[in-house]
Amino acid sequence: MAGYSVFSQYYDALMSGVDYPGRAEYLLALLEHLGHKPGLTLDLACGTGSLTLELHRRGIDVYGVDASAEMLSQAREKCMDAGADILFLRQKMQDLDLYGTVNTVFCTLDSVNHLQGADEVRRAFQKVSLFLEPSGYFVFDMNTLYKHEKVLGNHTFVYDTPQVYCVWQNRFVSGTGRVDISLDFFERDGKVYRRGKEHFSEFAYPLEQVETWLKECGFGSIHMFREMSMEPPGKDCQRVVIAAGKEG
């Protein structure tokens, strides 16, 4: 997974359209729909901690893990400014090593897609299963093959925010489910612009394959939903939410 040392500086500006309070409410409603009451909760690949903070505000006993020191620095500062004392740990998903077990794990905004290939995804699932209590739930979302091919594809997107101007270029690698992403950031500094760059890849997989990997890692109850919905995903679904219950 990329370090996102440059991306972290602009992540919140580029993600300003994400409704984190609404997403937190949805995730908790989803668990209620499944009959699961969250106890100690892990926000895996928490990034700059926006969702972590919203869960904390709703009374969830939550802490965050991310591989990027720069992202975690943003998360810690954000939570301190909000008066929220939340623990953050720097770890990779596929090398997760917690102090004890947790009852619930969230992993959102296609973080699993950022793992570099099927082996890393399976390792991450194994680690989550290892530290998840029996009957606990692992809830995560993934970009679909449809989104990678039809939406991201070989397209270029431009984001013009007060903080930064970003050019987002994609290259879809046919037959692999992989999209190579190149980000160019331009931030005004007086009369000139400072340029930063970030490169990473995202991988999408057939949902049947993802379900097989989860079952191999000890998850028995697996439910799939369209993003921000309680409805099942359709063929044109861009992001699917997967709730995997660990066997008791």
Secondary structure by P-SEA (a helix, b strand, c coil): ccccccccccccccccccaaaaaaaaaaaaaaaaccccccccccccccaaaaaaaaaacccbbbbbccaaaaaaaaaaaaaaccbbbbbbcccccccccccccbbbbccccccccccaaaaaaaaaaaaaaccccbbbbbccccccccccccccbbbbbbcccbbbbbbbbbbccccbbbbbbbbbbbcccbbbbbbbbbbbbbccaaaaaaaaaaacccbbbbbcccccccccccccbbbbbbbccc
